[in-house]
Amino acid sequence: MKIKYFALFFLFFILIFFSCLSREENVFIPVPDEKYFVHDDAIGININDIIQTKDGGLSMPDWLSVIINGGIEAAENSYRFNGKYVFIVKNEGDNFTALSRWAESYSSALDFPMLAAARIERRMIKSASLYPDDEYGRFFEKLVKGSYNADYPGAIKEEIYWIKMKTGNDAGELPINPADENYVFLILLSIDRLLLQDIVNDLIEQASESAATRAQTAAINNLKQNFFSGF
């Protein structure tokens, strides 16, 4: 009887052991929802809610009108920004003085890396079919970190602009009191297209030294070849 029970126990152990091995080999990699890949480059301003601008009345510079209606890509395709990448920083609130100080102190040298890194990260997410750290392995993390720490000497702080908007439930109608109004400050920045591409290509090469699986290597190579398409 002891031999019989031992044989059954041994068989049970073998089944559990190989079952565990099977689970390790079939690692589940979650596929993100479609919403994860969606990025809207519009700045979230309804032109009908604007009640005052820096220029007085409802007039505004062409670049802002283009971005409100068509997003950053439309601005980059315009004559003014030919050969440049465009970035917008937005901040809003009811304290005009505090927002003015924030805008004036914004530094293209110190703060631009955050904008560039965010755009680089969005580009990788856009081309991935899985979560980017699964799609690209350590390459993803290394490239994003490198982007935050890089220097972008050609970044230019072109203009500061502000608008006053209706907010809350009364948006689209005349505001009842000052609490229904908000200031929106926008900082326009640009950088030469070829210069930024050179910087990003260097970062990509540095990040490419990271270890990767065969599938990740294929995804990384495809990203390299098409990185600035839709960037």
N, CA and C of each residue as an Amber inpcrd file, in Angstrom:
protein
   693
   0.8280000  -1.1960000   0.0000000   0.0000000   0.0000000   0.0000000
   0.8730000   1.2610000   0.0000000   1.9560000   1.2180000   0.7940000
   2.8380000   2.3850000   0.8460000   3.4220000   2.6800000  -0.5170000
   3.8030000   1.6000000  -1.2530000   4.3670000   1.7870000  -2.5930000
   3.3310000   2.4070000  -3.5180000   2.0730000   1.9550000  -3.3930000
   0.9980000   2.4570000  -4.2350000   0.7570000   3.9410000  -3.9810000
   0.6990000   4.3150000  -2.6810000   0.4700000   5.7170000  -2.3460000
   1.6400000   6.5920000  -2.7940000   2.8480000   6.0600000  -2.6640000
   4.0290000   6.8190000  -3.0800000   3.9980000   7.0660000  -4.5890000
   3.6000000   6.0490000  -5.3620000   3.5180000   6.1730000  -6.8180000
   2.4860000   7.2210000  -7.2130000   1.3590000   7.2250000  -6.5190000
   0.3180000   8.2110000  -6.8120000   0.7900000   9.6260000  -6.4730000
   1.4960000   9.7440000  -5.3320000   2.0120000  11.0500000  -4.9180000
   3.0430000  11.5670000  -5.9210000   3.9170000  10.6620000  -6.3830000
   4.9470000  11.0320000  -7.3430000   4.3210000  11.4870000  -8.6620000
   3.2940000  10.7750000  -9.1220000   2.6030000  11.1240000 -10.3530000
   1.9350000  12.5000000 -10.2170000   1.3100000  12.7450000  -9.0680000
   0.6530000  14.0260000  -8.7930000   1.6660000  15.1690000  -8.8180000
   2.8540000  14.9290000  -8.2310000   3.9220000  15.9310000  -8.1990000
   4.4040000  16.2640000  -9.6110000   4.5590000  15.2270000 -10.4460000
   5.0240000  15.4280000 -11.8270000   4.0260000  16.2690000 -12.6090000
   2.7420000  15.9940000 -12.4410000   1.6980000  16.7420000 -13.1460000
   1.7250000  18.2210000 -12.7560000   1.8700000  18.5070000 -11.4530000
   1.9180000  19.8880000 -10.9760000   3.1530000  20.5980000 -11.5130000
   4.2930000  19.8870000 -11.5030000   5.5570000  20.4720000 -11.9390000
   5.4820000  20.9220000 -13.4020000   4.9840000  20.0320000 -14.2790000
   4.9170000  20.3770000 -15.6950000   3.8220000  21.4030000 -15.9800000
   2.8020000  21.4050000 -15.1450000   1.7610000  22.4120000 -15.2890000
   2.3250000  23.8050000 -15.0170000   3.1820000  23.9100000 -13.9940000
   3.8230000  25.1800000 -13.6700000   4.7460000  25.6430000 -14.7910000
   5.4890000  24.6990000 -15.3540000   6.3670000  25.0380000 -16.4560000
   5.5790000  25.5840000 -17.6340000   4.4500000  24.9530000 -17.8880000
   3.6260000  25.3780000 -19.0080000   3.1190000  26.7940000 -18.8070000
   2.7370000  27.1160000 -17.5720000   2.2410000  28.4560000 -17.2990000
   3.3380000  29.5030000 -17.4410000   4.5760000  29.1520000 -17.0840000
   5.6840000  30.0900000 -17.2030000   6.0000000  30.3890000 -18.6620000
   5.8440000  29.3440000 -19.5250000   6.1650000  29.5290000 -20.9290000
   5.1020000  30.3590000 -21.6350000   3.8530000  30.2550000 -21.1610000
   2.7580000  30.9890000 -21.7730000   2.4160000  32.2200000 -20.9270000
   3.3360000  33.1770000 -20.9050000   3.1440000  34.3760000 -20.1270000
   2.0530000  35.2260000 -20.7770000   1.1090000  35.6810000 -19.9880000
   0.0260000  36.5000000 -20.5010000   0.4800000  37.9490000 -20.6130000
   0.3840000  38.4950000 -21.8100000   0.7320000  39.8910000 -22.0400000
  -0.5520000  40.6290000 -22.3950000  -1.0050000  41.5310000 -21.5280000
  -2.2700000  42.2200000 -21.7880000  -2.1900000  43.1440000 -22.9910000
  -3.2450000  43.1750000 -23.7680000  -3.3430000  44.0730000 -24.9150000
  -4.1720000  45.2760000 -24.5010000  -3.6330000  46.4830000 -24.6310000
  -4.3550000  47.6750000 -24.1710000  -5.5900000  47.9610000 -24.9970000
  -6.5310000  48.6440000 -24.3660000  -7.7370000  49.0880000 -25.0490000
  -7.3780000  50.1080000 -26.1210000  -8.2150000  50.2290000 -27.1490000
  -7.9490000  51.1520000 -28.2500000  -7.7770000  52.5910000 -27.7650000
  -8.4780000  52.9580000 -26.6950000  -8.3910000  54.3270000 -26.1750000
  -6.9790000  54.6540000 -25.7030000  -6.2040000  53.6310000 -25.3390000
  -4.8460000  53.8470000 -24.8500000  -3.9720000  54.4910000 -25.9200000
  -4.2680000  54.1850000 -27.1910000  -3.4160000  54.6560000 -28.2750000
  -3.8840000  55.9890000 -28.8560000  -5.0460000  56.4700000 -28.4250000
  -5.6000000  57.6880000 -28.9940000  -4.9340000  58.9110000 -28.3780000
  -4.4250000  59.7810000 -29.2300000  -3.8620000  61.0460000 -28.7510000
  -4.4090000  62.1720000 -29.6030000  -5.0600000  63.1240000 -28.9510000
  -5.6100000  64.2860000 -29.6290000  -4.6570000  65.4590000 -29.4180000
  -4.1070000  65.9860000 -30.5160000  -3.1320000  67.0660000 -30.3690000
  -3.7890000  68.4400000 -30.3430000  -5.1200000  68.4870000 -30.2560000
  -5.7980000  69.7630000 -30.0710000  -5.5790000  70.2270000 -28.6330000
  -5.7650000  71.5200000 -28.3640000  -5.4560000  72.0580000 -27.0320000
  -6.7030000  72.2320000 -26.1680000  -7.8230000  71.7160000 -26.6290000
  -9.0130000  71.6900000 -25.7840000  -9.6350000  73.0440000 -25.5260000
  -9.6640000  73.9140000 -26.5260000 -10.2810000  75.2320000 -26.3860000
 -11.4380000  75.3460000 -27.3740000 -12.6060000  75.6590000 -26.8590000
 -13.7720000  75.9160000 -27.7030000 -13.7870000  77.3940000 -28.0460000
 -13.6310000  77.6940000 -29.3080000 -13.5100000  79.0990000 -29.7270000
 -14.7520000  79.9010000 -29.3690000 -15.8980000  79.2250000 -29.2210000
 -17.1350000  79.9200000 -28.8780000 -17.1760000  80.3660000 -27.4150000
 -16.2810000  79.8190000 -26.5940000 -16.2460000  80.1650000 -25.1680000
 -15.2710000  81.2920000 -24.8530000 -14.5390000  81.7770000 -25.8600000
 -13.5760000  82.8650000 -25.6470000 -14.3230000  84.1970000 -25.5420000
 -14.0500000  84.9440000 -24.4840000 -14.7210000  86.2300000 -24.2990000
 -13.7360000  87.4110000 -24.3430000 -12.4380000  87.1220000 -24.2740000
 -11.4440000  88.1860000 -24.3560000 -10.0920000  87.5680000 -24.6840000
  -9.2380000  88.3010000 -25.3860000  -7.8920000  87.8280000 -25.6850000
  -6.8690000  88.9160000 -25.3590000  -5.6350000  88.5420000 -25.3960000
  -4.5420000  89.4780000 -25.1330000  -4.5750000  90.6570000 -26.1010000
  -5.0050000  90.4100000 -27.3360000  -5.0570000  91.4610000 -28.3460000
  -6.2740000  92.3690000 -28.1900000  -7.1760000  92.0080000 -27.2820000
  -8.3910000  92.7950000 -27.1240000  -9.5210000  92.2240000 -27.9590000
 -10.7200000  92.2590000 -27.4200000 -11.8620000  91.7040000 -28.1530000
 -11.7020000  90.2120000 -28.3360000 -12.0290000  89.7170000 -29.5320000
 -11.9360000  88.2780000 -29.8280000 -10.8670000  87.9740000 -30.8690000
 -10.0740000  88.9690000 -31.2460000  -9.0120000  88.7230000 -32.2240000
  -7.8910000  87.9180000 -31.5850000  -7.1970000  87.1210000 -32.4020000
  -6.1060000  86.2860000 -31.9100000  -5.1180000  86.0380000 -33.0380000
  -3.8880000  85.6750000 -32.7340000  -2.8950000  85.4130000 -33.7830000
  -3.2800000  84.1940000 -34.6270000  -2.7800000  84.1720000 -35.8500000
  -3.1240000  83.0840000 -36.7750000  -2.7290000  81.7230000 -36.2320000
  -1.5500000  81.6470000 -35.5810000  -1.0830000  80.3470000 -35.1060000
  -2.0380000  79.7350000 -34.0900000  -2.6300000  80.5700000 -33.2410000
  -3.5510000  80.0510000 -32.2350000  -4.8510000  79.5860000 -32.8720000
  -5.3370000  80.3570000 -33.8090000  -6.5570000  79.9640000 -34.5170000
  -6.3600000  78.6340000 -35.2360000  -5.2030000  78.4660000 -35.8610000
  -4.9060000  77.2170000 -36.5780000  -4.8600000  76.0350000 -35.6170000
  -4.2120000  76.2080000 -34.4680000  -4.0810000  75.1140000 -33.5040000
  -5.4250000  74.7660000 -32.8780000  -6.2370000  75.7810000 -32.5610000
  -7.5540000  75.5060000 -31.9820000  -8.4040000  74.6820000 -32.9420000
  -8.3370000  75.0120000 -34.2270000  -9.1850000  74.3520000 -35.2140000
  -8.5930000  73.0670000 -35.7860000  -7.2680000  72.9970000 -35.8700000
  -6.6750000  71.8440000 -36.5450000  -5.6100000  71.1000000 -35.7770000
  -5.2140000  71.5800000 -34.5850000  -4.2060000  70.9010000 -33.7930000
  -2.7910000  71.3030000 -34.1680000  -1.8400000  70.6920000 -33.4720000
  -0.4220000  71.0180000 -33.6700000   0.0320000  70.6920000 -35.0910000
  -0.4420000  69.5780000 -35.6120000  -0.0120000  69.1700000 -36.9640000
  -0.3780000  70.2260000 -38.0000000  -1.5480000  70.8330000 -37.8500000
  -1.9570000  71.8770000 -38.7910000  -1.0200000  73.0770000 -38.7140000
  -0.5890000  73.4180000 -37.5040000   0.3480000  74.5340000 -37.3460000
   1.6870000  74.2110000 -38.0020000   2.1670000  72.9880000 -37.8310000
   3.4500000  72.5900000 -38.4060000   3.4090000  72.5620000 -39.9280000
   2.2270000  72.3980000 -40.4820000   2.0790000  72.4020000 -41.9370000
   1.8660000  73.8030000 -42.4990000   1.7640000  74.7900000 -41.6250000
   1.5540000  76.1690000 -42.0770000   2.8750000  76.7870000 -42.5270000
   2.7640000  77.8860000 -43.2520000   3.9550000  78.5360000 -43.8050000
   4.8960000  79.0330000 -42.7080000   4.3290000  79.5860000 -41.6250000
   5.1660000  80.1800000 -40.5730000   6.1130000  79.1620000 -39.9650000
   5.6500000  77.9340000 -39.7770000   6.4560000  76.9310000 -39.0750000
   7.0390000  75.8840000 -40.0260000   7.2290000  76.2680000 -41.2540000
   7.8300000  75.3570000 -42.2230000   9.2150000  74.9150000 -41.7470000
   9.4340000  73.6130000 -41.6640000  10.7290000  73.0950000 -41.2270000
  10.9140000  73.0790000 -39.7240000   9.8090000  73.2460000 -38.9680000
   9.9080000  73.2590000 -37.5090000   8.8830000  72.3170000 -36.8800000
   9.1960000  71.8830000 -35.6670000   8.2150000  71.2080000 -34.8280000
   7.6690000  72.2310000 -33.8480000   6.3740000  72.1400000 -33.5750000
   5.6990000  73.1080000 -32.7170000   5.2260000  72.4260000 -31.4350000
   5.3540000  73.1360000 -30.3270000   4.9120000  72.6430000 -29.0230000
   4.1160000  73.7380000 -28.3270000   3.0920000  73.3280000 -27.5800000
   2.2720000  74.2690000 -26.8320000   2.2210000  73.8300000 -25.3660000
   2.4280000  74.7920000 -24.4590000   2.2460000  74.5540000 -23.0380000
   1.0370000  75.3620000 -22.5930000   0.1640000  74.7310000 -21.8390000
  -1.0890000  75.3710000 -21.4360000  -1.2360000  75.3420000 -19.9220000
  -1.6820000  76.4680000 -19.3720000  -1.9730000  76.5480000 -17.9380000
  -3.1750000  77.4700000 -17.7740000  -4.0360000  77.1740000 -16.8260000
  -5.2340000  77.9880000 -16.6700000  -5.6340000  78.1440000 -15.2100000
  -6.3990000  79.1920000 -14.9400000  -6.8590000  79.4780000 -13.5990000
  -7.4580000  80.8720000 -13.5460000  -7.8080000  81.3200000 -12.3410000
  -8.4400000  82.6360000 -12.2160000  -7.4790000  83.7170000 -11.7130000
  -6.2250000  83.3280000 -11.4430000  -5.2450000  84.2890000 -10.9360000
  -4.3410000  84.7390000 -12.0800000  -4.6570000  85.8880000 -12.6510000
  -3.9240000  86.3830000 -13.8120000  -2.4530000  86.6310000 -13.4830000
  -2.1760000  87.2150000 -12.3260000  -0.8030000  87.5500000 -11.9470000
   0.0630000  86.3030000 -11.8100000  -0.4780000  85.2800000 -11.1460000
   0.2820000  84.0420000 -10.9570000   0.5540000  83.3600000 -12.2910000
  -0.4240000  83.3620000 -13.1730000  -0.2410000  82.7520000 -14.4870000
   0.7740000  83.5220000 -15.3120000   0.7650000  84.8390000 -15.1850000
   1.7430000  85.6630000 -15.9130000   3.1680000  85.3550000 -15.4550000
   3.3430000  85.2270000 -14.1530000   4.6760000  84.9120000 -13.6200000
   5.1280000  83.5260000 -14.0730000   4.1890000  82.5770000 -14.0590000
   4.5250000  81.2220000 -14.5250000   5.0030000  81.2490000 -15.9720000
   4.2670000  81.9720000 -16.8220000   4.6080000  82.0200000 -18.2410000
   5.9560000  82.6990000 -18.4760000   6.1990000  83.7780000 -17.7670000
   7.4590000  84.5060000 -17.9480000   8.6580000  83.6890000 -17.4790000
   8.4570000  82.8880000 -16.4350000   9.5750000  82.1080000 -15.8830000
   9.7830000  80.7800000 -16.6070000   8.8760000  80.4330000 -17.4970000
   9.0200000  79.1710000 -18.2370000  10.2760000  79.2360000 -19.0960000
  11.1370000  78.2410000 -18.9450000  12.4320000  78.2340000 -19.6230000
  12.4810000  77.1620000 -20.6940000  12.8040000  77.5630000 -21.9170000
  12.9280000  76.5740000 -22.9870000  14.1050000  75.6380000 -22.7300000
  15.1330000  76.1360000 -22.0800000  16.3070000  75.3010000 -21.7930000
  16.0070000  74.2500000 -20.7260000  15.2790000  74.6560000 -19.6830000
  15.0360000  73.7610000 -18.5510000  13.7640000  72.9250000 -18.7080000
  12.7480000  73.4830000 -19.3250000  11.4390000  72.8400000 -19.3490000
  11.1110000  72.1150000 -20.6510000  11.8010000  72.4590000 -21.7290000
  11.4920000  71.8350000 -23.0170000  11.6920000  70.3180000 -23.0380000
  12.7000000  69.7590000 -22.3320000  12.8630000  68.2990000 -22.3520000
  11.6040000  67.5270000 -21.9820000  10.7710000  68.0550000 -21.0930000
   9.5340000  67.3790000 -20.7250000   8.5820000  67.2920000 -21.9160000
   8.5350000  68.3610000 -22.7140000   7.6800000  68.3630000 -23.8930000
   8.1790000  67.3750000 -24.9420000   9.4930000  67.3920000 -25.1840000
  10.0700000  66.4930000 -26.1780000   9.8950000  65.0320000 -25.7680000
  10.1570000  64.7400000 -24.4860000  10.0360000  63.3670000 -24.0010000
   8.5980000  62.8600000 -24.1070000   7.6470000  63.7200000 -23.7840000
   6.2360000  63.3220000 -23.8780000   5.8650000  63.0070000 -25.3210000
   6.3820000  63.7830000 -26.2500000   6.0680000  63.5450000 -27.6670000
   6.7310000  62.2690000 -28.1710000   7.9410000  62.0130000 -27.7420000
   8.6440000  60.7760000 -28.1050000   7.9040000  59.5580000 -27.5480000
   7.4580000  59.6690000 -26.2950000   6.7160000  58.5660000 -25.6800000
   5.4100000  58.3030000 -26.4240000   4.6880000  59.3690000 -26.7860000
   3.4370000  59.2110000 -27.5300000   3.6800000  58.5310000 -28.8690000
   4.8090000  58.8520000 -29.5010000   5.1240000  58.2460000 -30.8040000
   5.2990000  56.7420000 -30.6650000   5.9490000  56.3050000 -29.6190000
   6.1440000  54.8690000 -29.4230000   4.8320000  54.1740000 -29.0970000
   4.0050000  54.8270000 -28.2960000   2.7030000  54.2490000 -27.9680000
   1.8570000  54.1140000 -29.2230000   1.9320000  55.1220000 -30.0740000
   1.1170000  55.1430000 -31.2840000   1.4270000  53.9790000 -32.2110000
   2.6750000  53.5620000 -32.2860000   3.0680000  52.5120000 -33.2200000
   3.0520000  51.1170000 -32.5980000   2.7590000  51.0300000 -31.3020000
   2.7790000  49.7370000 -30.6140000   1.4320000  49.0360000 -30.7260000
   1.4540000  47.7130000 -30.6740000   0.2170000  46.9330000 -30.6280000
  -0.0250000  46.3950000 -29.2210000   1.0260000  46.4280000 -28.3930000
   0.9300000  46.0450000 -26.9850000   1.2930000  47.2700000 -26.1450000
   1.3020000  47.1140000 -24.8300000   1.8480000  48.1850000 -24.0050000
   3.3110000  48.3550000 -24.3930000   3.8120000  49.5900000 -24.4810000
   5.1500000  49.8160000 -25.0440000   6.2840000  49.1150000 -24.3100000
   6.1530000  48.9120000 -22.9940000   7.2390000  48.2020000 -22.3090000
   7.2310000  46.7140000 -22.6520000   6.0900000  46.1890000 -23.1060000
   6.0450000  44.8200000 -23.6230000   6.4860000  44.7800000 -25.0820000
   6.0940000  45.7830000 -25.8300000   6.4130000  45.8410000 -27.2580000
   7.9010000  46.0300000 -27.5010000   8.5350000  46.9280000 -26.7250000
   9.9280000  47.3080000 -26.9780000  10.9000000  46.8840000 -25.8800000
  10.4030000  46.3430000 -24.7810000  11.2850000  45.9360000 -23.6960000
  11.9400000  47.1430000 -23.0240000  13.1760000  46.9650000 -22.5860000
  13.8930000  48.0270000 -21.8680000  14.1940000  49.2280000 -22.7650000
  14.1400000  49.0300000 -24.0730000  14.3740000  50.1320000 -25.0190000
  13.4100000  51.2810000 -24.7510000  12.1490000  50.9590000 -24.4550000
  11.1350000  51.9880000 -24.2240000  11.5050000  52.8670000 -23.0340000
  11.7860000  52.2460000 -21.9090000  12.1280000  52.9920000 -20.6990000
  13.4090000  53.8010000 -20.8920000  14.3890000  53.1980000 -21.5290000
  15.6720000  53.8670000 -21.6980000  15.5490000  55.0810000 -22.6170000
  14.7500000  54.9680000 -23.6740000  14.5920000  56.0860000 -24.5930000
  13.8250000  57.2310000 -23.9350000  12.7710000  56.9060000 -23.1730000
  12.0060000  57.9560000 -22.5010000  12.8700000  58.6700000 -21.4670000
  13.5910000  57.9150000 -20.6550000  14.4620000  58.5340000 -19.6510000
  15.5450000  59.3820000 -20.3080000  16.1200000  58.8590000 -21.3790000
  17.1400000  59.6210000 -22.0930000  16.5920000  60.9120000 -22.6600000
  15.3270000  60.8870000 -23.0900000  14.6970000  62.0770000 -23.6500000
  14.4980000  63.1560000 -22.5950000  14.1180000  62.7430000 -21.3950000
  13.9350000  63.7020000 -20.3100000  15.2610000  64.3360000 -19.8920000
  16.3430000  63.5950000 -20.0110000  17.6440000  64.0820000 -19.5510000
  18.4700000  64.7550000 -20.6450000  17.9660000  64.7630000 -21.8660000
  18.7360000  65.3030000 -22.9890000  18.6850000  66.8320000 -23.0260000
  19.6090000  67.4190000 -23.7760000  19.6160000  68.8560000 -24.0220000
  19.0380000  69.1140000 -25.4100000  18.2580000  70.1890000 -25.5270000
  17.6440000  70.5660000 -26.7940000  17.9860000  72.0400000 -27.0500000
  19.2200000  72.3080000 -27.4360000  19.7010000  73.6940000 -27.5170000
  18.9710000  74.5590000 -28.5270000  18.2680000  73.9590000 -29.4800000
  17.6080000  74.7670000 -30.5030000  16.1810000  75.1470000 -30.1750000
  15.6820000  74.7710000 -29.0020000  14.2940000  75.0820000 -28.6500000
  14.1230000  76.5720000 -28.4000000  13.0680000  77.1480000 -28.9680000
  12.8210000  78.5860000 -28.8640000  11.4480000  78.8350000 -28.2400000
  11.4220000  79.6920000 -27.2560000  10.1660000  80.1590000 -26.6600000
   9.6890000  81.3330000 -27.4960000   8.7490000  81.0680000 -28.3890000
   8.3680000  82.0600000 -29.3850000   7.4170000  83.1260000 -28.8710000
   6.4050000  82.7130000 -28.1090000   5.3820000  83.6870000 -27.7450000
   4.5800000  83.2200000 -26.5250000   4.1270000  84.1840000 -25.7520000
   3.1920000  83.9400000 -24.6470000   1.8760000  84.6110000 -25.0140000
   0.7990000  83.8970000 -24.8430000  -0.4930000  84.4690000 -25.1910000
  -1.5300000  84.0180000 -24.1720000  -2.5230000  84.8800000 -23.9360000
  -3.5770000  84.4960000 -22.9990000  -4.9490000  84.8380000 -23.5610000
  -5.9260000  84.0710000 -23.1180000  -7.3130000  84.3150000 -23.4590000
  -8.1530000  84.1430000 -22.1960000  -9.3070000  84.7820000 -22.1800000
 -10.2540000  84.5970000 -21.0770000 -11.4500000  83.8150000 -21.6270000
 -11.8860000  82.8240000 -20.8570000 -12.9420000  81.9400000 -21.3350000
 -14.0750000  81.7960000 -20.3380000 -15.2570000  81.4980000 -20.8680000
 -16.3840000  81.1080000 -20.0320000 -16.1820000  79.6690000 -19.5980000
 -16.5560000  79.3500000 -18.3860000 -16.3420000  78.0070000 -17.8510000
 -17.6170000  77.4720000 -17.2110000 -17.5230000  76.1980000 -16.7800000
 -18.6090000  75.5840000 -16.0250000 -19.8560000  75.3820000 -16.8470000
 -20.9850000  75.3460000 -16.1720000 -22.2630000  75.0710000 -16.8210000
 -22.7190000  76.1970000 -17.7270000 -22.1110000  77.3790000 -17.5560000
 -22.5280000  78.5300000 -18.3500000 -21.6950000  78.7030000 -19.6160000
 -20.7770000  77.7390000 -19.8870000 -19.9740000  77.8270000 -21.1010000
 -20.9020000  77.8230000 -22.3050000 -20.6380000  78.7240000 -23.2310000
 -21.4960000  78.8660000 -24.3940000 -22.5240000  79.9740000 -24.2230000
 -22.6520000  80.4930000 -22.9930000 -23.5600000  81.5990000 -22.7170000
 -22.7900000  82.7140000 -22.0200000 -23.4050000  83.8560000 -21.8770000
 -22.7400000  84.9390000 -21.1620000 -22.5380000  84.5610000 -19.7050000
 -21.3450000  84.7880000 -19.1470000 -21.1090000  84.4220000 -17.7530000
 -21.9550000  85.2550000 -16.7910000 -22.3900000  84.6210000 -15.7090000
 -23.2180000  85.3050000 -14.7220000 -22.3640000  86.1440000 -13.8020000
 -21.2000000  85.6380000 -13.4080000 -20.3150000  86.3670000 -12.5050000
 -18.8670000  85.9840000 -12.8030000 -17.9080000  86.7170000 -12.2400000
 -16.4940000  86.4300000 -12.5210000 -16.0640000  85.0010000 -12.1970000
 -16.7890000  84.3170000 -11.3310000 -16.4170000  82.9320000 -11.0000000
 -16.6030000  82.0030000 -12.1890000 -17.3670000  82.4630000 -13.1800000
 -17.6100000  81.6460000 -14.3700000 -16.6120000  81.9470000 -15.4760000
 -15.5340000  82.6690000 -15.1640000 -14.5090000  83.0190000 -16.1380000
 -13.1520000  82.4270000 -15.7320000 -12.3500000  82.1500000 -16.7080000
 -11.0440000  81.5570000 -16.4590000 -10.0380000  82.1270000 -17.4440000
  -8.7970000  82.3280000 -16.9870000  -7.7150000  82.7130000 -17.8850000
  -6.9800000  81.4630000 -18.3440000  -6.6810000  81.4370000 -19.6250000
  -5.8880000  80.3430000 -20.1890000  -4.6200000  80.9500000 -20.7800000
  -3.4670000  80.5530000 -20.2370000  -2.1850000  81.0310000 -20.7490000
  -1.5550000  79.9490000 -21.6230000  -1.0340000  80.3700000 -22.7640000
  -0.4260000  79.4480000 -23.7270000   0.9850000  79.9180000 -24.0510000
   1.9180000  78.9780000 -24.0380000   3.2950000  79.2790000 -24.4350000
   3.5800000  78.5100000 -25.7140000   3.9770000  79.2270000 -26.7270000
   4.3030000  78.6410000 -28.0260000   5.8070000  78.4370000 -28.1280000
   6.2280000  77.2110000 -28.4160000   7.6400000  76.8970000 -28.5820000
   7.8530000  76.1900000 -29.9120000   9.0520000  76.3110000 -30.4390000
   9.3810000  75.6160000 -31.6860000  10.8370000  75.1830000 -31.6570000
  11.1490000  74.2500000 -32.5370000  12.5270000  73.7800000 -32.6830000
  12.7130000  73.3170000 -34.1200000  13.8670000  73.5480000 -34.6650000
  14.1650000  73.1320000 -36.0310000  13.9430000  71.6340000 -36.1990000
  13.2480000  71.2580000 -37.2430000  12.8570000  69.8530000 -37.4580000
  14.0720000  68.9270000 -37.5710000  15.0360000  69.3010000 -38.3980000
  16.2000000  68.4350000 -38.6080000  17.0560000  68.3450000 -37.3460000
  17.1310000  69.4430000 -36.5990000  17.9120000  69.4360000 -35.3600000
  17.3100000  68.4690000 -34.3520000  15.9880000  68.5340000 -34.1720000
  15.3570000  67.6230000 -33.2170000  15.4800000  66.1790000 -33.6740000
  15.3670000  65.9420000 -34.9640000  15.5110000  64.5840000 -35.4770000
  16.9050000  64.0290000 -35.1940000  17.9310000  64.8560000 -35.3430000
  19.3010000  64.4130000 -35.0370000  19.4300000  64.0430000 -33.5560000
  18.8530000  64.8790000 -32.6820000  18.9190000  64.6080000 -31.2410000
  18.2070000  63.3050000 -30.9110000  17.0110000  63.1170000 -31.4770000
  16.2230000  61.9100000 -31.1930000  16.9200000  60.6720000 -31.7560000
  17.5000000  60.7790000 -32.9340000  18.2120000  59.6250000 -33.5160000
  19.3780000  59.1930000 -32.6310000  20.0850000  60.1530000 -32.0480000
  21.1710000  59.8210000 -31.1230000  20.6320000  59.0990000 -29.8840000
  19.5050000  59.5820000 -29.3780000  18.8870000  58.9430000 -28.2110000
  18.4400000  57.5250000 -28.5410000  17.9090000  57.3380000 -29.7400000
  17.4580000  56.0080000 -30.1630000  18.6330000  55.0420000 -30.2310000
  19.7430000  55.5090000 -30.7730000  20.9180000  54.6430000 -30.8700000
  21.4410000  54.2620000 -29.4870000  21.4210000  55.1930000 -28.5560000
  21.8650000  54.8860000 -27.1900000  20.9310000  53.8820000 -26.5260000
  19.6410000  54.0430000 -26.7420000  18.6700000  53.1330000 -26.1290000
  18.6880000  51.7620000 -26.7810000  19.1600000  51.6730000 -28.0150000
  19.1550000  50.4080000 -28.7510000  20.1150000  49.3830000 -28.1620000
  20.9860000  49.8240000 -27.2810000  21.9410000  48.8990000 -26.6600000
  21.2530000  47.9920000 -25.6410000  19.9960000  48.2930000 -25.2930000
  19.2680000  47.4910000 -24.3050000  18.9650000  46.1000000 -24.8670000
  18.9970000  45.0980000 -23.9750000  18.6860000  43.7350000 -24.3750000
  17.2180000  43.6350000 -24.7690000  16.9120000  42.7910000 -25.7630000
  15.5320000  42.6540000 -26.2270000  15.3190000  41.2640000 -26.8070000
  14.0760000  40.7940000 -26.7960000  13.7300000  39.5290000 -27.4250000
  13.7170000  39.7120000 -28.9410000  13.5500000  38.6130000 -29.6690000
  13.5220000  38.7050000 -31.1270000  12.3490000  39.5700000 -31.6000000
  11.1820000  39.3830000 -30.9740000   9.9980000  40.1610000 -31.3540000
  10.1890000  41.6410000 -31.0250000  10.7890000  41.9220000 -29.8740000
  11.0320000  43.3070000 -29.4920000  12.0440000  43.9650000 -30.4220000
  13.0640000  43.2180000 -30.8090000  14.0620000  43.7550000 -31.7340000
  13.4230000  44.1190000 -33.0620000  12.5150000  43.2640000 -33.5490000
  11.8140000  43.5480000 -34.8030000  10.9640000  44.8050000 -34.6740000
  10.2830000  44.9600000 -33.5300000   9.4410000  46.1390000 -33.2990000
  10.2970000  47.4020000 -33.2100000  11.4600000  47.2970000 -32.5660000
  12.3700000  48.4400000 -32.4330000  12.9130000  48.8570000 -33.7990000
  13.3020000  47.8880000 -34.6140000  13.8250000  48.1960000 -35.9460000
  12.7730000  48.8570000 -36.8200000  11.5410000  48.3860000 -36.7100000
  10.4540000  48.9920000 -37.4790000  10.1960000  50.4280000 -37.0150000
  10.2780000  50.6400000 -35.7020000  10.0910000  51.9810000 -35.1510000
  11.1780000  52.9260000 -35.6460000  12.4230000  52.4500000 -35.6720000
  13.5370000  53.2800000 -36.1450000  13.3140000  53.7570000 -37.5750000
  12.8460000  52.8620000 -38.4080000  12.6850000  53.1780000 -39.8260000
  11.5540000  54.1740000 -40.0790000  10.5890000  54.2150000 -39.1680000
   9.3970000  55.0390000 -39.4030000   9.1300000  56.0460000 -38.2790000
  10.1320000  56.3120000 -37.4560000   9.8770000  57.0720000 -36.2330000
   9.2830000  58.4550000 -36.5020000   9.7610000  59.1570000 -37.5120000
   9.3320000  60.5430000 -37.7150000   8.1160000  60.6500000 -38.6390000
   7.5750000  59.5050000 -39.0140000   6.3050000  59.5120000 -39.7350000
   5.1790000  59.5650000 -38.7170000   4.4880000  60.6720000 -38.6640000
   3.4370000  60.8360000 -37.6590000   3.9600000  61.2980000 -36.3240000
   5.2240000  61.7350000 -36.2840000   5.8170000  62.2270000 -35.0370000
   5.2910000  63.6090000 -34.6920000
